[in-house]
Amino acid sequence: MTQAKISFEQFLEAVDADNKPFVQDLHNYLIDNGCKATFEEKKSGFLASYKFGKPQRAILNFVFRKSGMLTRIYGERIGGYPDFLNTLPSVMVESIKDARICKRLVHNTCSPKCIGYDFMIGNEHFQKCRYSCFEFLMTGKSNPYIKSFVEHELKERMTA
């Protein structure tokens, strides 16, 4: 299937009832703070992408998987809010632990343009791939942390 542009309303129709209010709230927050959004139909389902800055760089994606709806956060400025990472619930930290390592940081074998994340949570050191590191299943427990994570990241990008 080729990528087909869709509207936010079409995207929101595909979101499960439990996550609709959260997705609507986060969408409004991002748009109100200068992010640009695109919505596409991909082979694996719908994709929502939010970008910020000049040049525009991804800050968040909503993606559909068999396990449920996920939020992928691009934490390019995590160095500006390290204490926040220590507040994440264990299920979100486990998701980070399960993410792929950054081959560029660890083995210098990925694309030279690729930038992974090198950070600490508690006493544990992580070097993770930017495309899977902060990918969280959306649940009643994780959603407030996802929103706070996005708020921290956007604030750091606005001050850069």
C-alpha positions in Angstrom: 0.0 0.0 0.0 1.3 3.4 -0.8 1.3 6.1 1.8 -2.0 8.0 1.8 -2.5 11.3 3.6 -5.4 11.3 5.9 -7.0 13.9 8.2 -6.6 14.0 12.0 -10.3 13.1 12.3 -9.7 9.9 10.2 -6.7 9.1 12.4 -8.7 9.7 15.6 -11.5 7.3 14.4 -8.9 4.5 14.4 -7.8 5.2 18.0 -9.4 3.0 20.7 -12.0 4.6 22.9 -9.7 4.5 26.0 -7.0 6.5 24.3 -9.1 9.0 22.2 -9.2 11.7 25.0 -5.5 11.4 25.6 -4.6 11.5 21.8 -6.9 14.5 21.3 -5.4 16.3 24.3 -1.8 15.7 23.3 -2.6 16.6 19.7 -4.1 19.9 20.8 -1.1 20.6 23.1 1.4 20.0 20.3 -0.4 22.0 17.7 -1.0 24.9 20.2 2.8 24.9 20.8 3.9 25.2 17.2 4.2 21.6 16.1 3.3 20.5 12.6 1.4 17.3 12.2 1.0 14.8 9.4 -1.2 11.7 9.2 -0.7 8.8 6.9 -2.0 5.4 6.2 0.9 2.9 6.2 1.0 -0.8 5.5 0.9 -1.5 9.3 -1.8 1.0 10.0 -2.1 4.7 10.6 0.8 6.9 11.6 0.7 10.4 13.2 3.9 12.4 13.1 4.5 15.7 15.0 7.5 17.9 14.1 8.9 21.0 15.7 11.6 23.6 14.9 13.6 24.8 12.0 14.6 22.6 10.5 11.6 20.6 11.5 12.5 17.4 13.4 10.2 14.7 14.7 9.2 15.0 18.4 6.5 12.3 18.6 4.8 9.6 16.5 1.6 7.7 17.3 1.9 4.2 15.8 -0.4 1.2 15.8 1.0 -2.3 16.6 -0.5 -5.7 17.3 0.2 -5.0 21.0 -1.8 -1.8 20.9 -1.2 1.9 20.2 2.3 3.2 20.9 3.8 6.6 21.3 7.4 7.1 20.1 9.0 10.1 21.6 12.2 11.5 20.1 14.1 12.7 23.2 16.9 14.6 21.5 17.2 17.0 24.5 17.0 14.5 27.3 20.2 15.9 28.8 18.1 18.9 29.8 15.7 17.0 32.1 17.6 13.9 33.5 15.7 13.9 36.7 12.4 13.3 34.9 13.6 9.9 33.6 14.0 8.8 37.2 10.2 9.3 37.7 9.2 6.9 35.0 7.2 3.8 36.2 9.0 0.5 36.0 6.9 -0.7 33.0 8.2 2.2 31.0 11.8 1.7 32.1 11.5 -2.0 31.1 10.4 -0.8 27.6 13.5 1.3 27.4 15.7 -1.6 28.6 14.1 -3.8 25.9 14.8 -1.3 23.1 17.6 -2.0 20.6 21.1 -0.7 21.4 22.4 2.2 19.3 24.8 0.5 16.9 26.5 3.8 16.2 27.2 4.6 19.9 28.1 1.0 20.9 29.8 -0.4 17.7 30.2 2.6 15.4 28.4 0.6 12.7 25.3 2.5 12.0 24.9 5.5 9.6 27.1 8.4 10.6 23.9 10.6 10.5 22.1 8.4 13.0 22.1 9.7 16.5 21.2 7.4 19.4 20.6 8.3 23.0 23.2 8.0 25.8 21.7 8.6 29.2 21.2 7.4 32.8 18.2 6.2 34.7 19.2 5.8 38.3 22.5 4.1 38.2 21.9 2.3 34.9 23.6 3.5 31.7 21.7 3.3 28.5 22.8 3.6 24.9 19.7 3.1 22.8 18.5 3.5 19.2 16.5 6.7 18.7 13.8 4.8 16.8 12.9 2.3 19.5 14.2 3.8 22.8 11.2 5.9 24.0 8.4 3.8 22.4 5.7 3.3 25.0 2.4 1.4 25.0 -0.3 3.8 25.7 -2.2 2.9 28.9 -4.0 4.7 31.7 -0.8 4.5 33.8 1.7 5.5 31.1 -0.2 8.3 29.4 0.4 11.0 32.1 4.2 10.2 31.9 4.1 10.3 28.1 2.5 13.7 28.2 5.0 15.0 30.8 7.9 13.6 28.7 6.6 15.4 25.6 6.2 18.6 27.6 9.8 18.4 28.9 11.2 17.7 25.4 9.2 20.5 23.7 10.3 23.0 26.4 13.9 22.1 25.9 13.6 22.4 22.1 11.9 25.8 22.5 14.9 27.1 24.5 17.5 25.8 22.2 
